[in-house]
Structure formats: C-alpha cells, structure tokens
Amino acid sequence: MTQTQNKILEEMSRFFTNAAGAAQGVRTEVETVIRSQAERLIADMDLVHREEFEAVQDMARLAREENEALKKRIEALEKAAKPAAKKPAAKKAAPKKKPAAKTAE
C-alpha cells in the first residue's frame, strides 16, 4: 500500500509541476502580448523622446533669456530717446490762410 500511495503522490506531483510550467508559459506569453500592445499604443500616440523634449526645453529657456535681454535694451533705448523728444523744436511759421472767396447769393 505504501508503494501505491507513493505512485499517486508522484503522479500528483508531476501533474502540479506540469501545471506550474504551463502557467509560467502562459504568464510569459501574456506579458509579451501586453508589452507589444503597449509599445504599439505609445508609437501611435506620436510621443517625443526625453532627449528631444529636453533639447526643445533648453531652446525655449534660451529664447526667453534673449527676449528678456532685448526687452531691457529696448527700455534703455526708449529712456534715452525720451529726453531728446522733450526738447522744444524750433517754431515754424504757420502758413497764412487765404480768405475764402465770397460767392454771390
């Protein structure tokens, strides 16, 4: 009887080992399918790579800095131009108006 029980336990052990192997194979297959679907969805979203994003971010930062420098330069030029505009210009003689011709009524 001991040998029969060992045979049953051995068969059950073999069955569970095969089931665990099959489950591992299914798990690997599901992971592969999910990964490929995720990669396809990401590719369809037209996302940019991190390096490209950082490069554009640096370009935008440099453009903002340049814009600020130009803004300060314009303000300085406008301040320098204001005193020149405040100086009174030489008065020009106003042209004389011709009297309107009288019409017969």
Backbone as JSON Lines, residues from 0, in Angstrom:
{"i":0,"aa":"M","n":[0.81,-1.18,0.0],"ca":[0.0,0.0,0.0],"c":[0.87,1.26,0.0]}
{"i":1,"aa":"T","n":[1.99,1.22,0.59],"ca":[2.88,2.35,0.62],"c":[3.33,2.7,-0.77]}
{"i":2,"aa":"Q","n":[3.56,1.67,-1.57],"ca":[4.01,1.92,-2.93],"c":[2.9,2.57,-3.76]}
{"i":3,"aa":"T","n":[1.65,2.25,-3.54],"ca":[0.53,2.83,-4.25],"c":[0.39,4.3,-3.89]}
{"i":4,"aa":"Q","n":[0.51,4.59,-2.63],"ca":[0.41,5.99,-2.21],"c":[1.54,6.82,-2.81]}
{"i":5,"aa":"N","n":[2.71,6.23,-2.86],"ca":[3.83,6.95,-3.45],"c":[3.59,7.19,-4.93]}
{"i":6,"aa":"K","n":[2.99,6.23,-5.59],"ca":[2.72,6.39,-7.02],"c":[1.69,7.5,-7.24]}
{"i":7,"aa":"I","n":[0.66,7.55,-6.39],"ca":[-0.37,8.58,-6.5],"c":[0.25,9.95,-6.22]}
{"i":8,"aa":"L","n":[1.03,10.04,-5.17],"ca":[1.68,11.31,-4.84],"c":[2.66,11.73,-5.94]}
{"i":9,"aa":"E","n":[3.33,10.74,-6.5],"ca":[4.28,11.05,-7.58],"c":[3.54,11.57,-8.81]}
{"i":10,"aa":"E","n":[2.42,10.99,-9.14],"ca":[1.61,11.44,-10.27],"c":[1.05,12.84,-10.01]}
{"i":11,"aa":"M","n":[0.57,13.07,-8.78],"ca":[0.05,14.39,-8.44],"c":[1.16,15.43,-8.5]}
{"i":12,"aa":"S","n":[2.32,15.07,-8.02],"ca":[3.47,15.98,-8.05],"c":[3.83,16.32,-9.49]}
{"i":13,"aa":"R","n":[3.86,15.32,-10.35],"ca":[4.17,15.53,-11.76],"c":[3.11,16.42,-12.42]}
{"i":14,"aa":"F","n":[1.84,16.18,-12.06],"ca":[0.75,16.98,-12.61],"c":[0.89,18.45,-12.22]}
{"i":15,"aa":"F","n":[1.13,18.7,-10.93],"ca":[1.28,20.1,-10.47],"c":[2.51,20.76,-11.04]}
{"i":16,"aa":"T","n":[3.57,19.99,-11.22],"ca":[4.79,20.55,-11.83],"c":[4.51,20.95,-13.27]}
{"i":17,"aa":"N","n":[3.81,20.09,-14.0],"ca":[3.45,20.42,-15.38],"c":[2.5,21.61,-15.43]}
{"i":18,"aa":"A","n":[1.56,21.67,-14.49],"ca":[0.61,22.79,-14.46],"c":[1.34,24.09,-14.15]}
{"i":19,"aa":"A","n":[2.31,24.04,-13.25],"ca":[3.08,25.24,-12.92],"c":[3.9,25.69,-14.13]}
{"i":20,"aa":"G","n":[4.46,24.75,-14.86],"ca":[5.22,25.08,-16.07],"c":[4.33,25.7,-17.12]}
{"i":21,"aa":"A","n":[3.13,25.14,-17.28],"ca":[2.18,25.69,-18.26],"c":[1.74,27.08,-17.84]}
{"i":22,"aa":"A","n":[1.51,27.27,-16.54],"ca":[1.11,28.59,-16.06],"c":[2.23,29.61,-16.29]}
{"i":23,"aa":"Q","n":[3.46,29.18,-16.09],"ca":[4.6,30.07,-16.35],"c":[4.68,30.43,-17.83]}
{"i":24,"aa":"G","n":[4.43,29.48,-18.7],"ca":[4.44,29.74,-20.14],"c":[3.33,30.71,-20.53]}
{"i":25,"aa":"V","n":[2.14,30.53,-19.96],"ca":[1.02,31.43,-20.24],"c":[1.36,32.83,-19.73]}
{"i":26,"aa":"R","n":[1.95,32.92,-18.55],"ca":[2.33,34.22,-17.99],"c":[3.32,34.93,-18.9]}
{"i":27,"aa":"T","n":[4.32,34.2,-19.37],"ca":[5.31,34.8,-20.27],"c":[4.66,35.28,-21.57]}
{"i":28,"aa":"E","n":[3.76,34.47,-22.09],"ca":[3.07,34.83,-23.33],"c":[2.2,36.08,-23.14]}
{"i":29,"aa":"V","n":[1.47,36.16,-22.03],"ca":[0.62,37.31,-21.74],"c":[1.47,38.56,-21.58]}
{"i":30,"aa":"E","n":[2.58,38.46,-20.87],"ca":[3.48,39.61,-20.7],"c":[3.99,40.11,-22.05]}
{"i":31,"aa":"T","n":[4.34,39.19,-22.93],"ca":[4.85,39.55,-24.25],"c":[3.77,40.28,-25.06]}
{"i":32,"aa":"V","n":[2.54,39.78,-25.01],"ca":[1.44,40.39,-25.76],"c":[1.15,41.79,-25.19]}
{"i":33,"aa":"I","n":[1.1,41.9,-23.89],"ca":[0.81,43.2,-23.27],"c":[1.91,44.2,-23.59]}
{"i":34,"aa":"R","n":[3.16,43.77,-23.51],"ca":[4.28,44.66,-23.81],"c":[4.22,45.14,-25.27]}
{"i":35,"aa":"S","n":[3.94,44.24,-26.19],"ca":[3.9,44.64,-27.6],"c":[2.72,45.59,-27.85]}
{"i":36,"aa":"Q","n":[1.58,45.36,-27.21],"ca":[0.43,46.25,-27.36],"c":[0.74,47.63,-26.79]}
{"i":37,"aa":"A","n":[1.39,47.67,-25.64],"ca":[1.75,48.95,-25.02],"c":[2.72,49.71,-25.91]}
{"i":38,"aa":"E","n":[3.71,49.03,-26.47],"ca":[4.67,49.68,-27.37],"c":[3.97,50.22,-28.61]}
{"i":39,"aa":"R","n":[3.0,49.47,-29.15],"ca":[2.26,49.91,-30.33],"c":[1.43,51.15,-29.99]}
{"i":40,"aa":"L","n":[0.77,51.15,-28.84],"ca":[-0.03,52.31,-28.44],"c":[0.84,53.55,-28.25]}
{"i":41,"aa":"I","n":[1.98,53.38,-27.63],"ca":[2.89,54.51,-27.43],"c":[3.38,55.03,-28.77]}
{"i":42,"aa":"A","n":[3.69,54.14,-29.69],"ca":[4.14,54.57,-31.02],"c":[3.03,55.32,-31.75]}
{"i":43,"aa":"D","n":[1.79,54.89,-31.58],"ca":[0.66,55.55,-32.23],"c":[0.36,56.92,-31.63]}
{"i":44,"aa":"M","n":[0.75,57.14,-30.37],"ca":[0.49,58.42,-29.71],"c":[1.41,59.52,-30.21]}
{"i":45,"aa":"D","n":[2.42,59.18,-30.96],"ca":[3.35,60.17,-31.51],"c":[4.03,60.97,-30.38]}
{"i":46,"aa":"L","n":[4.53,60.26,-29.39],"ca":[5.22,60.88,-28.27],"c":[6.67,61.19,-28.65]}
{"i":47,"aa":"V","n":[7.25,62.17,-28.0],"ca":[8.65,62.51,-28.27],"c":[9.55,61.83,-27.25]}
{"i":48,"aa":"H","n":[10.8,61.67,-27.65],"ca":[11.77,61.08,-26.74],"c":[12.2,62.12,-25.7]}
{"i":49,"aa":"R","n":[12.65,61.67,-24.59],"ca":[13.06,62.54,-23.49],"c":[14.15,63.51,-23.94]}
{"i":50,"aa":"E","n":[15.11,63.02,-24.73],"ca":[16.21,63.86,-25.19],"c":[15.71,65.01,-26.06]}
{"i":51,"aa":"E","n":[14.75,64.71,-26.95],"ca":[14.18,65.74,-27.81],"c":[13.44,66.79,-26.98]}
{"i":52,"aa":"F","n":[12.68,66.33,-25.99],"ca":[11.93,67.24,-25.14],"c":[12.87,68.17,-24.38]}
{"i":53,"aa":"E","n":[13.94,67.62,-23.83],"ca":[14.89,68.43,-23.07],"c":[15.6,69.43,-23.98]}
{"i":54,"aa":"A","n":[15.89,69.03,-25.23],"ca":[16.54,69.95,-26.17],"c":[15.62,71.13,-26.48]}
{"i":55,"aa":"V","n":[14.35,70.87,-26.72],"ca":[13.39,71.94,-27.01],"c":[13.19,72.81,-25.77]}
{"i":56,"aa":"Q","n":[13.19,72.2,-24.61],"ca":[13.05,72.95,-23.36],"c":[14.23,73.91,-23.19]}
{"i":57,"aa":"D","n":[15.45,73.45,-23.49],"ca":[16.62,74.32,-23.41],"c":[16.53,75.46,-24.42]}
{"i":58,"aa":"M","n":[16.05,75.15,-25.63],"ca":[15.91,76.2,-26.64],"c":[14.91,77.25,-26.18]}
{"i":59,"aa":"A","n":[13.81,76.83,-25.56],"ca":[12.81,77.78,-25.08],"c":[13.37,78.64,-23.95]}
{"i":60,"aa":"R","n":[14.15,78.04,-23.07],"ca":[14.76,78.8,-21.98],"c":[15.72,79.85,-22.53]}
{"i":61,"aa":"L","n":[16.54,79.47,-23.51],"ca":[17.46,80.43,-24.12],"c":[16.71,81.56,-24.83]}
{"i":62,"aa":"A","n":[15.61,81.21,-25.5],"ca":[14.82,82.23,-26.2],"c":[14.21,83.21,-25.19]}
{"i":63,"aa":"R","n":[13.73,82.69,-24.05],"ca":[13.18,83.59,-23.02],"c":[14.25,84.52,-22.47]}
{"i":64,"aa":"E","n":[15.46,83.99,-22.23],"ca":[16.55,84.82,-21.72],"c":[16.92,85.91,-22.73]}
{"i":65,"aa":"E","n":[16.97,85.53,-24.0],"ca":[17.29,86.51,-25.04],"c":[16.19,87.56,-25.14]}
{"i":66,"aa":"N","n":[14.95,87.13,-25.02],"ca":[13.81,88.04,-25.07],"c":[13.89,89.05,-23.93]}
{"i":67,"aa":"E","n":[14.22,88.58,-22.74],"ca":[14.34,89.48,-21.59],"c":[15.47,90.49,-21.79]}
{"i":68,"aa":"A","n":[16.61,90.03,-22.34],"ca":[17.73,90.93,-22.59],"c":[17.34,92.0,-23.62]}
{"i":69,"aa":"L","n":[16.64,91.58,-24.66],"ca":[16.21,92.53,-25.69],"c":[15.18,93.51,-25.12]}
{"i":70,"aa":"K","n":[14.32,93.04,-24.25],"ca":[13.32,93.91,-23.63],"c":[14.0,95.0,-22.8]}
{"i":71,"aa":"K","n":[15.02,94.62,-22.02],"ca":[15.77,95.59,-21.22],"c":[16.49,96.6,-22.12]}
{"i":72,"aa":"R","n":[17.03,96.11,-23.24],"ca":[17.73,97.0,-24.16],"c":[16.77,98.02,-24.78]}
{"i":73,"aa":"I","n":[15.57,97.56,-25.16],"ca":[14.56,98.46,-25.74],"c":[14.15,99.51,-24.72]}
{"i":74,"aa":"E","n":[13.94,99.07,-23.46],"ca":[13.56,100.02,-22.42],"c":[14.64,101.07,-22.21]}
{"i":75,"aa":"A","n":[15.91,100.66,-22.25],"ca":[17.01,101.61,-22.09],"c":[17.05,102.59,-23.26]}
{"i":76,"aa":"L","n":[16.84,102.11,-24.46],"ca":[16.83,102.98,-25.64],"c":[15.65,103.95,-25.58]}
{"i":77,"aa":"E","n":[14.5,103.49,-25.12],"ca":[13.33,104.37,-25.01],"c":[13.57,105.46,-23.96]}
{"i":78,"aa":"K","n":[14.22,105.11,-22.86],"ca":[14.52,106.1,-21.84],"c":[15.49,107.15,-22.38]}
{"i":79,"aa":"A","n":[16.46,106.71,-23.17],"ca":[17.43,107.63,-23.75],"c":[16.76,108.52,-24.8]}
{"i":80,"aa":"A","n":[15.76,108.02,-25.49],"ca":[15.09,108.79,-26.54],"c":[14.1,109.8,-25.96]}
{"i":81,"aa":"K","n":[13.57,109.59,-24.78],"ca":[12.57,110.5,-24.2],"c":[13.11,111.9,-23.94]}
{"i":82,"aa":"P","n":[14.29,112.08,-23.36],"ca":[14.79,113.45,-23.16],"c":[14.96,114.2,-24.48]}
{"i":83,"aa":"A","n":[15.34,113.54,-25.52],"ca":[15.51,114.2,-26.82],"c":[14.15,114.65,-27.35]}
{"i":84,"aa":"A","n":[13.11,113.9,-27.11],"ca":[11.78,114.24,-27.6],"c":[11.18,115.39,-26.8]}
{"i":85,"aa":"K","n":[11.59,115.57,-25.55],"ca":[11.04,116.63,-24.72],"c":[11.6,118.0,-25.07]}
{"i":86,"aa":"K","n":[12.74,118.07,-25.72],"ca":[13.32,119.37,-26.09],"c":[12.41,120.04,-27.1]}
{"i":87,"aa":"P","n":[12.1,121.35,-26.88],"ca":[11.2,122.02,-27.83],"c":[11.91,122.25,-29.17]}
{"i":88,"aa":"A","n":[11.18,121.96,-30.19],"ca":[11.72,122.16,-31.54],"c":[11.52,123.62,-31.93]}
{"i":89,"aa":"A","n":[12.3,124.1,-32.87],"ca":[12.16,125.49,-33.34],"c":[10.78,125.65,-33.94]}
{"i":90,"aa":"K","n":[10.11,126.78,-33.56],"ca":[8.76,127.01,-34.06],"c":[8.82,127.41,-35.52]}
{"i":91,"aa":"K","n":[7.98,126.79,-36.27],"ca":[7.88,127.13,-37.68],"c":[6.73,128.11,-37.84]}
{"i":92,"aa":"A","n":[6.89,128.98,-38.77],"ca":[5.83,129.94,-39.05],"c":[4.67,129.2,-39.67]}
{"i":93,"aa":"A","n":[3.49,129.45,-39.13],"ca":[2.31,128.79,-39.64],"c":[1.94,129.43,-40.97]}
{"i":94,"aa":"P","n":[1.57,128.67,-41.94],"ca":[1.2,129.24,-43.24],"c":[-0.07,130.07,-43.09]}
{"i":95,"aa":"K","n":[-0.08,131.17,-43.81],"ca":[-1.25,132.04,-43.73],"c":[-2.4,131.45,-44.51]}
{"i":96,"aa":"K","n":[-3.57,131.59,-43.93],"ca":[-4.76,131.06,-44.59],"c":[-5.26,132.1,-45.56]}
{"i":97,"aa":"K","n":[-5.67,131.66,-46.7],"ca":[-6.26,132.54,-47.7],"c":[-7.7,132.77,-47.34]}
{"i":98,"aa":"P","n":[-8.19,133.99,-47.43],"ca":[-9.6,134.22,-47.15],"c":[-10.45,133.5,-48.17]}
{"i":99,"aa":"A","n":[-11.54,132.98,-47.66],"ca":[-12.44,132.25,-48.54],"c":[-13.1,133.21,-49.5]}
{"i":100,"aa":"A","n":[-13.23,132.8,-50.73],"ca":[-13.84,133.65,-51.75],"c":[-15.34,133.76,-51.47]}
{"i":101,"aa":"K","n":[-15.84,135.0,-51.58],"ca":[-17.24,135.21,-51.33],"c":[-18.01,134.89,-52.6]}
{"i":102,"aa":"T","n":[-19.04,134.21,-52.45],"ca":[-19.87,133.85,-53.59],"c":[-21.12,134.72,-53.59]}
{"i":103,"aa":"A","n":[-21.61,135.03,-54.74],"ca":[-22.81,135.87,-54.86],"c":[-24.02,135.02,-54.55]}
{"i":104,"aa":"E","n":[-24.84,135.61,-53.75],"ca":[-26.04,134.89,-53.39],"c":[-27.21,135.42,-54.11]}
